[in-house]
Amino acid sequence: MDLIKALNWRYAVKNFDADRKVDPALVAQLVEAARLTPTSLGLQPFRLVVVENPDLKAKLDGASFGQVQPGTCSHLFVFACLTNLDEAYADGLIDQMATERNMESGPVESFRGMVKGFMGRLSREDQTTWEDKQAYIGLGQVMTAAALLGVDTCPMEGFDPAQVDEILGLCAQNLRPVLLCPIGYRSEDDKYQHQKKLRLPTEDFARFMP
């Protein structure tokens, strides 16, 4: 599908067709799109939890203030940030980078110092905000990829993180839920698919500075 056509086609689905499942090959492509998300300093501070179990998805409706997208979607993508992202974690990724790129020690240690300097300047609150922003980049990448593949999505911030954590056991995996993204196919009964997409005109939205 053409990019702009796909972006006009997509909308935030409110009710999925519970009987239609996304092909595993397409799910794998969307997981890969999330994995390939660019992140600050390449630290990949979030993980993707893919929920297909119907019972778990139904429970997540309750954790989403009664919204039905988790229970009706084919798969639920949970973007969850690490709770143990520290210097040891960064060292592991930097060492992996050095090995896979066959880098000399000088540039590696220079980069290591920059990463640790950045992390050292962040308060716990600032680091959490920074991590969350990376997850949002992943969400956008997955939603765009899904639209190009003809798969519906819905970005969701409206949920109780504590309940989602309890249902999925994320804390034990050193994760905290940040965003939900149900994927699947829109129900014929979802009236929102017929509504005109409302956006500012390009001339009001974009500022060109020649």
LUMPA-280871 format. One record per residue (C-alpha): residue number from 1; x, y, z. Coordinates in Angstrom, 2 decimals. Layout:
% residues N
<atom><num>NUM</num><xx>X</xx><yy>Y</yy><zz>Z</zz></atom>
...
% end
This chain:
% residues 210
<atom><num>1</num><xx>0.00</xx><yy>0.00</yy><zz>0.00</zz></atom>
<atom><num>2</num><xx>1.20</xx><yy>3.51</yy><zz>-0.80</zz></atom>
<atom><num>3</num><xx>2.47</xx><yy>5.30</yy><zz>2.34</zz></atom>
<atom><num>4</num><xx>0.12</xx><yy>8.30</yy><zz>2.31</zz></atom>
<atom><num>5</num><xx>-2.82</xx><yy>6.13</yy><zz>1.30</zz></atom>
<atom><num>6</num><xx>-2.02</xx><yy>3.78</yy><zz>4.19</zz></atom>
<atom><num>7</num><xx>-1.80</xx><yy>6.64</yy><zz>6.69</zz></atom>
<atom><num>8</num><xx>-5.15</xx><yy>8.00</yy><zz>5.54</zz></atom>
<atom><num>9</num><xx>-6.64</xx><yy>4.51</yy><zz>5.74</zz></atom>
<atom><num>10</num><xx>-5.56</xx><yy>3.88</yy><zz>9.34</zz></atom>
<atom><num>11</num><xx>-7.45</xx><yy>5.18</yy><zz>12.35</zz></atom>
<atom><num>12</num><xx>-7.55</xx><yy>4.34</yy><zz>16.04</zz></atom>
<atom><num>13</num><xx>-9.79</xx><yy>1.27</yy><zz>15.96</zz></atom>
<atom><num>14</num><xx>-12.29</xx><yy>1.17</yy><zz>18.79</zz></atom>
<atom><num>15</num><xx>-13.67</xx><yy>-2.31</yy><zz>18.14</zz></atom>
<atom><num>16</num><xx>-11.80</xx><yy>-5.14</yy><zz>16.44</zz></atom>
<atom><num>17</num><xx>-13.26</xx><yy>-8.18</yy><zz>14.69</zz></atom>
<atom><num>18</num><xx>-12.52</xx><yy>-10.82</yy><zz>17.33</zz></atom>
<atom><num>19</num><xx>-12.87</xx><yy>-13.62</yy><zz>14.77</zz></atom>
<atom><num>20</num><xx>-10.12</xx><yy>-12.35</yy><zz>12.46</zz></atom>
<atom><num>21</num><xx>-6.54</xx><yy>-13.13</yy><zz>13.38</zz></atom>
<atom><num>22</num><xx>-3.41</xx><yy>-11.54</yy><zz>12.00</zz></atom>
<atom><num>23</num><xx>-1.23</xx><yy>-14.01</yy><zz>10.14</zz></atom>
<atom><num>24</num><xx>1.83</xx><yy>-15.03</yy><zz>12.19</zz></atom>
<atom><num>25</num><xx>4.13</xx><yy>-13.87</yy><zz>9.37</zz></atom>
<atom><num>26</num><xx>2.65</xx><yy>-10.36</yy><zz>9.60</zz></atom>
<atom><num>27</num><xx>2.92</xx><yy>-10.37</yy><zz>13.40</zz></atom>
<atom><num>28</num><xx>6.58</xx><yy>-11.33</yy><zz>13.03</zz></atom>
<atom><num>29</num><xx>7.14</xx><yy>-8.38</yy><zz>10.68</zz></atom>
<atom><num>30</num><xx>5.56</xx><yy>-5.99</yy><zz>13.19</zz></atom>
<atom><num>31</num><xx>7.69</xx><yy>-7.40</yy><zz>16.00</zz></atom>
<atom><num>32</num><xx>10.73</xx><yy>-6.85</yy><zz>13.81</zz></atom>
<atom><num>33</num><xx>9.61</xx><yy>-3.29</yy><zz>13.07</zz></atom>
<atom><num>34</num><xx>9.53</xx><yy>-2.67</yy><zz>16.82</zz></atom>
<atom><num>35</num><xx>12.94</xx><yy>-4.29</yy><zz>17.29</zz></atom>
<atom><num>36</num><xx>14.45</xx><yy>-2.10</yy><zz>14.57</zz></atom>
<atom><num>37</num><xx>13.19</xx><yy>1.11</yy><zz>16.19</zz></atom>
<atom><num>38</num><xx>15.93</xx><yy>3.75</yy><zz>16.44</zz></atom>
<atom><num>39</num><xx>16.59</xx><yy>4.64</yy><zz>20.08</zz></atom>
<atom><num>40</num><xx>18.74</xx><yy>7.24</yy><zz>21.77</zz></atom>
<atom><num>41</num><xx>22.36</xx><yy>6.04</yy><zz>21.94</zz></atom>
<atom><num>42</num><xx>21.11</xx><yy>2.68</yy><zz>20.69</zz></atom>
<atom><num>43</num><xx>20.26</xx><yy>1.61</yy><zz>24.25</zz></atom>
<atom><num>44</num><xx>16.88</xx><yy>0.02</yy><zz>23.42</zz></atom>
<atom><num>45</num><xx>15.33</xx><yy>0.82</yy><zz>26.82</zz></atom>
<atom><num>46</num><xx>12.00</xx><yy>-0.85</yy><zz>26.03</zz></atom>
<atom><num>47</num><xx>10.81</xx><yy>-4.36</yy><zz>25.25</zz></atom>
<atom><num>48</num><xx>7.79</xx><yy>-5.64</yy><zz>23.35</zz></atom>
<atom><num>49</num><xx>5.43</xx><yy>-8.04</yy><zz>25.09</zz></atom>
<atom><num>50</num><xx>3.06</xx><yy>-9.79</yy><zz>22.67</zz></atom>
<atom><num>51</num><xx>-0.17</xx><yy>-11.10</yy><zz>24.20</zz></atom>
<atom><num>52</num><xx>-2.31</xx><yy>-13.55</yy><zz>22.23</zz></atom>
<atom><num>53</num><xx>-3.95</xx><yy>-15.51</yy><zz>25.06</zz></atom>
<atom><num>54</num><xx>-7.71</xx><yy>-14.69</yy><zz>24.99</zz></atom>
<atom><num>55</num><xx>-8.12</xx><yy>-14.88</yy><zz>28.76</zz></atom>
<atom><num>56</num><xx>-5.30</xx><yy>-12.43</yy><zz>29.39</zz></atom>
<atom><num>57</num><xx>-6.58</xx><yy>-10.05</yy><zz>26.72</zz></atom>
<atom><num>58</num><xx>-10.07</xx><yy>-10.13</yy><zz>28.27</zz></atom>
<atom><num>59</num><xx>-8.63</xx><yy>-9.29</yy><zz>31.68</zz></atom>
<atom><num>60</num><xx>-6.79</xx><yy>-6.37</yy><zz>30.14</zz></atom>
<atom><num>61</num><xx>-10.12</xx><yy>-4.83</yy><zz>29.08</zz></atom>
<atom><num>62</num><xx>-10.79</xx><yy>-4.31</yy><zz>32.77</zz></atom>
<atom><num>63</num><xx>-7.35</xx><yy>-2.80</yy><zz>33.25</zz></atom>
<atom><num>64</num><xx>-8.11</xx><yy>-0.41</yy><zz>30.37</zz></atom>
<atom><num>65</num><xx>-11.09</xx><yy>1.25</yy><zz>32.04</zz></atom>
<atom><num>66</num><xx>-13.58</xx><yy>-0.89</yy><zz>30.13</zz></atom>
<atom><num>67</num><xx>-12.17</xx><yy>-0.26</yy><zz>26.66</zz></atom>
<atom><num>68</num><xx>-12.74</xx><yy>-3.35</yy><zz>24.52</zz></atom>
<atom><num>69</num><xx>-9.78</xx><yy>-3.16</yy><zz>22.15</zz></atom>
<atom><num>70</num><xx>-7.52</xx><yy>-5.53</yy><zz>24.14</zz></atom>
<atom><num>71</num><xx>-10.19</xx><yy>-8.21</yy><zz>24.35</zz></atom>
<atom><num>72</num><xx>-11.28</xx><yy>-8.02</yy><zz>20.71</zz></atom>
<atom><num>73</num><xx>-7.92</xx><yy>-7.59</yy><zz>18.97</zz></atom>
<atom><num>74</num><xx>-5.90</xx><yy>-10.38</yy><zz>17.42</zz></atom>
<atom><num>75</num><xx>-2.68</xx><yy>-9.62</yy><zz>19.33</zz></atom>
<atom><num>76</num><xx>-1.92</xx><yy>-7.03</yy><zz>21.97</zz></atom>
<atom><num>77</num><xx>1.46</xx><yy>-5.34</yy><zz>21.82</zz></atom>
<atom><num>78</num><xx>2.63</xx><yy>-4.00</yy><zz>25.18</zz></atom>
<atom><num>79</num><xx>5.51</xx><yy>-1.55</yy><zz>25.06</zz></atom>
<atom><num>80</num><xx>7.27</xx><yy>-1.92</yy><zz>28.40</zz></atom>
<atom><num>81</num><xx>10.38</xx><yy>-0.09</yy><zz>29.60</zz></atom>
<atom><num>82</num><xx>13.19</xx><yy>-1.69</yy><zz>31.53</zz></atom>
<atom><num>83</num><xx>13.37</xx><yy>-1.04</yy><zz>35.26</zz></atom>
<atom><num>84</num><xx>17.01</xx><yy>-2.16</yy><zz>35.49</zz></atom>
<atom><num>85</num><xx>18.64</xx><yy>0.00</yy><zz>32.83</zz></atom>
<atom><num>86</num><xx>21.91</xx><yy>0.93</yy><zz>34.53</zz></atom>
<atom><num>87</num><xx>25.60</xx><yy>1.24</yy><zz>33.68</zz></atom>
<atom><num>88</num><xx>26.03</xx><yy>-2.53</yy><zz>33.70</zz></atom>
<atom><num>89</num><xx>23.27</xx><yy>-2.85</yy><zz>31.10</zz></atom>
<atom><num>90</num><xx>24.88</xx><yy>-0.14</yy><zz>28.96</zz></atom>
<atom><num>91</num><xx>28.27</xx><yy>-1.86</yy><zz>29.26</zz></atom>
<atom><num>92</num><xx>26.78</xx><yy>-5.07</yy><zz>27.93</zz></atom>
<atom><num>93</num><xx>25.34</xx><yy>-3.38</yy><zz>24.84</zz></atom>
<atom><num>94</num><xx>28.52</xx><yy>-1.42</yy><zz>24.20</zz></atom>
<atom><num>95</num><xx>30.62</xx><yy>-4.57</yy><zz>24.46</zz></atom>
<atom><num>96</num><xx>28.27</xx><yy>-6.28</yy><zz>22.01</zz></atom>
<atom><num>97</num><xx>28.59</xx><yy>-3.34</yy><zz>19.63</zz></atom>
<atom><num>98</num><xx>32.37</xx><yy>-3.44</yy><zz>19.85</zz></atom>
<atom><num>99</num><xx>32.43</xx><yy>-7.15</yy><zz>19.06</zz></atom>
<atom><num>100</num><xx>29.91</xx><yy>-7.12</yy><zz>16.22</zz></atom>
<atom><num>101</num><xx>31.45</xx><yy>-4.04</yy><zz>14.56</zz></atom>
<atom><num>102</num><xx>35.05</xx><yy>-5.10</yy><zz>15.25</zz></atom>
<atom><num>103</num><xx>35.80</xx><yy>-1.70</yy><zz>16.76</zz></atom>
<atom><num>104</num><xx>39.09</xx><yy>-0.55</yy><zz>18.22</zz></atom>
<atom><num>105</num><xx>39.21</xx><yy>0.12</yy><zz>21.94</zz></atom>
<atom><num>106</num><xx>39.71</xx><yy>3.89</yy><zz>21.66</zz></atom>
<atom><num>107</num><xx>36.40</xx><yy>4.73</yy><zz>19.98</zz></atom>
<atom><num>108</num><xx>34.62</xx><yy>2.15</yy><zz>22.12</zz></atom>
<atom><num>109</num><xx>35.79</xx><yy>3.67</yy><zz>25.37</zz></atom>
<atom><num>110</num><xx>35.05</xx><yy>7.18</yy><zz>24.12</zz></atom>
<atom><num>111</num><xx>31.48</xx><yy>6.14</yy><zz>23.35</zz></atom>
<atom><num>112</num><xx>31.22</xx><yy>4.33</yy><zz>26.69</zz></atom>
<atom><num>113</num><xx>32.23</xx><yy>7.50</yy><zz>28.49</zz></atom>
<atom><num>114</num><xx>29.65</xx><yy>9.54</yy><zz>26.58</zz></atom>
<atom><num>115</num><xx>26.87</xx><yy>7.07</yy><zz>27.40</zz></atom>
<atom><num>116</num><xx>27.75</xx><yy>6.91</yy><zz>31.08</zz></atom>
<atom><num>117</num><xx>28.06</xx><yy>10.69</yy><zz>31.23</zz></atom>
<atom><num>118</num><xx>24.58</xx><yy>11.03</yy><zz>29.76</zz></atom>
<atom><num>119</num><xx>23.08</xx><yy>8.49</yy><zz>32.14</zz></atom>
<atom><num>120</num><xx>24.85</xx><yy>10.01</yy><zz>35.11</zz></atom>
<atom><num>121</num><xx>23.24</xx><yy>13.39</yy><zz>34.47</zz></atom>
<atom><num>122</num><xx>19.71</xx><yy>11.98</yy><zz>34.57</zz></atom>
<atom><num>123</num><xx>17.61</xx><yy>11.87</yy><zz>37.69</zz></atom>
<atom><num>124</num><xx>15.46</xx><yy>8.77</yy><zz>38.12</zz></atom>
<atom><num>125</num><xx>12.45</xx><yy>10.79</yy><zz>36.98</zz></atom>
<atom><num>126</num><xx>14.29</xx><yy>12.16</yy><zz>33.94</zz></atom>
<atom><num>127</num><xx>15.49</xx><yy>8.69</yy><zz>32.98</zz></atom>
<atom><num>128</num><xx>11.94</xx><yy>7.35</yy><zz>33.17</zz></atom>
<atom><num>129</num><xx>10.73</xx><yy>10.17</yy><zz>30.89</zz></atom>
<atom><num>130</num><xx>13.58</xx><yy>9.50</yy><zz>28.46</zz></atom>
<atom><num>131</num><xx>12.81</xx><yy>5.77</yy><zz>28.38</zz></atom>
<atom><num>132</num><xx>9.10</xx><yy>6.43</yy><zz>27.78</zz></atom>
<atom><num>133</num><xx>9.92</xx><yy>8.67</yy><zz>24.81</zz></atom>
<atom><num>134</num><xx>11.85</xx><yy>5.82</yy><zz>23.20</zz></atom>
<atom><num>135</num><xx>8.83</xx><yy>3.53</yy><zz>23.58</zz></atom>
<atom><num>136</num><xx>6.68</xx><yy>6.12</yy><zz>21.80</zz></atom>
<atom><num>137</num><xx>9.08</xx><yy>6.05</yy><zz>18.86</zz></atom>
<atom><num>138</num><xx>8.59</xx><yy>2.28</yy><zz>18.74</zz></atom>
<atom><num>139</num><xx>4.82</xx><yy>2.66</yy><zz>18.84</zz></atom>
<atom><num>140</num><xx>4.88</xx><yy>5.06</yy><zz>15.89</zz></atom>
<atom><num>141</num><xx>7.11</xx><yy>2.74</yy><zz>13.88</zz></atom>
<atom><num>142</num><xx>4.85</xx><yy>-0.25</yy><zz>14.51</zz></atom>
<atom><num>143</num><xx>1.68</xx><yy>1.67</yy><zz>13.65</zz></atom>
<atom><num>144</num><xx>3.14</xx><yy>2.90</yy><zz>10.37</zz></atom>
<atom><num>145</num><xx>4.40</xx><yy>-0.56</yy><zz>9.48</zz></atom>
<atom><num>146</num><xx>1.00</xx><yy>-2.04</yy><zz>10.33</zz></atom>
<atom><num>147</num><xx>-0.82</xx><yy>0.45</yy><zz>8.11</zz></atom>
<atom><num>148</num><xx>1.46</xx><yy>-0.43</yy><zz>5.20</zz></atom>
<atom><num>149</num><xx>0.64</xx><yy>-4.11</yy><zz>5.78</zz></atom>
<atom><num>150</num><xx>-3.11</xx><yy>-3.46</yy><zz>5.97</zz></atom>
<atom><num>151</num><xx>-3.26</xx><yy>-4.29</yy><zz>9.68</zz></atom>
<atom><num>152</num><xx>-5.30</xx><yy>-2.14</yy><zz>12.07</zz></atom>
<atom><num>153</num><xx>-4.00</xx><yy>-0.72</yy><zz>15.34</zz></atom>
<atom><num>154</num><xx>-5.01</xx><yy>1.53</yy><zz>18.21</zz></atom>
<atom><num>155</num><xx>-2.53</xx><yy>3.43</yy><zz>20.42</zz></atom>
<atom><num>156</num><xx>-3.61</xx><yy>3.25</yy><zz>24.05</zz></atom>
<atom><num>157</num><xx>-2.38</xx><yy>5.28</yy><zz>27.02</zz></atom>
<atom><num>158</num><xx>-5.59</xx><yy>4.79</yy><zz>28.97</zz></atom>
<atom><num>159</num><xx>-4.90</xx><yy>1.86</yy><zz>31.27</zz></atom>
<atom><num>160</num><xx>-3.94</xx><yy>1.14</yy><zz>34.85</zz></atom>
<atom><num>161</num><xx>-0.22</xx><yy>0.22</yy><zz>34.83</zz></atom>
<atom><num>162</num><xx>-0.46</xx><yy>-1.59</yy><zz>38.17</zz></atom>
<atom><num>163</num><xx>-3.27</xx><yy>-3.81</yy><zz>36.90</zz></atom>
<atom><num>164</num><xx>-1.49</xx><yy>-4.54</yy><zz>33.63</zz></atom>
<atom><num>165</num><xx>1.63</xx><yy>-5.41</yy><zz>35.60</zz></atom>
<atom><num>166</num><xx>-0.34</xx><yy>-7.74</yy><zz>37.85</zz></atom>
<atom><num>167</num><xx>-2.05</xx><yy>-9.52</yy><zz>34.95</zz></atom>
<atom><num>168</num><xx>1.10</xx><yy>-9.99</yy><zz>32.89</zz></atom>
<atom><num>169</num><xx>3.69</xx><yy>-10.29</yy><zz>35.66</zz></atom>
<atom><num>170</num><xx>5.90</xx><yy>-7.60</yy><zz>34.14</zz></atom>
<atom><num>171</num><xx>7.59</xx><yy>-6.43</yy><zz>37.34</zz></atom>
<atom><num>172</num><xx>9.18</xx><yy>-9.86</yy><zz>37.77</zz></atom>
<atom><num>173</num><xx>10.70</xx><yy>-9.39</yy><zz>34.31</zz></atom>
<atom><num>174</num><xx>12.12</xx><yy>-5.97</yy><zz>35.21</zz></atom>
<atom><num>175</num><xx>9.54</xx><yy>-4.26</yy><zz>33.02</zz></atom>
<atom><num>176</num><xx>6.91</xx><yy>-1.56</yy><zz>33.48</zz></atom>
<atom><num>177</num><xx>4.08</xx><yy>-1.05</yy><zz>30.97</zz></atom>
<atom><num>178</num><xx>4.10</xx><yy>2.25</yy><zz>29.10</zz></atom>
<atom><num>179</num><xx>1.84</xx><yy>1.80</yy><zz>26.07</zz></atom>
<atom><num>180</num><xx>-0.65</xx><yy>-0.70</yy><zz>24.68</zz></atom>
<atom><num>181</num><xx>-1.15</xx><yy>-1.25</yy><zz>20.97</zz></atom>
<atom><num>182</num><xx>-3.84</xx><yy>-3.76</yy><zz>19.98</zz></atom>
<atom><num>183</num><xx>-3.45</xx><yy>-5.07</yy><zz>16.43</zz></atom>
<atom><num>184</num><xx>-6.00</xx><yy>-6.86</yy><zz>14.28</zz></atom>
<atom><num>185</num><xx>-8.77</xx><yy>-5.99</yy><zz>11.86</zz></atom>
<atom><num>186</num><xx>-11.54</xx><yy>-3.47</yy><zz>12.34</zz></atom>
<atom><num>187</num><xx>-15.05</xx><yy>-4.69</yy><zz>13.06</zz></atom>
<atom><num>188</num><xx>-17.75</xx><yy>-3.82</yy><zz>10.56</zz></atom>
<atom><num>189</num><xx>-19.64</xx><yy>-2.37</yy><zz>13.53</zz></atom>
<atom><num>190</num><xx>-16.93</xx><yy>0.17</yy><zz>14.37</zz></atom>
<atom><num>191</num><xx>-18.56</xx><yy>3.43</yy><zz>13.28</zz></atom>
<atom><num>192</num><xx>-15.31</xx><yy>5.38</yy><zz>13.58</zz></atom>
<atom><num>193</num><xx>-13.93</xx><yy>3.87</yy><zz>10.37</zz></atom>
<atom><num>194</num><xx>-16.47</xx><yy>5.90</yy><zz>8.39</zz></atom>
<atom><num>195</num><xx>-15.64</xx><yy>9.25</yy><zz>9.96</zz></atom>
<atom><num>196</num><xx>-13.60</xx><yy>11.81</yy><zz>8.07</zz></atom>
<atom><num>197</num><xx>-10.01</xx><yy>12.08</yy><zz>9.29</zz></atom>
<atom><num>198</num><xx>-9.55</xx><yy>15.50</yy><zz>10.88</zz></atom>
<atom><num>199</num><xx>-6.13</xx><yy>17.10</yy><zz>10.52</zz></atom>
<atom><num>200</num><xx>-4.89</xx><yy>20.65</yy><zz>10.00</zz></atom>
<atom><num>201</num><xx>-4.27</xx><yy>21.64</yy><zz>6.38</zz></atom>
<atom><num>202</num><xx>-0.62</xx><yy>21.25</yy><zz>5.38</zz></atom>
<atom><num>203</num><xx>-0.22</xx><yy>25.03</yy><zz>5.04</zz></atom>
<atom><num>204</num><xx>-1.27</xx><yy>25.48</yy><zz>8.67</zz></atom>
<atom><num>205</num><xx>0.67</xx><yy>22.51</yy><zz>9.99</zz></atom>
<atom><num>206</num><xx>4.06</xx><yy>22.71</yy><zz>8.28</zz></atom>
<atom><num>207</num><xx>6.50</xx><yy>25.61</yy><zz>8.47</zz></atom>
<atom><num>208</num><xx>8.91</xx><yy>25.76</yy><zz>5.52</zz></atom>
<atom><num>209</num><xx>12.02</xx><yy>27.92</yy><zz>5.90</zz></atom>
<atom><num>210</num><xx>13.82</xx><yy>28.19</yy><zz>2.56</zz></atom>
% end
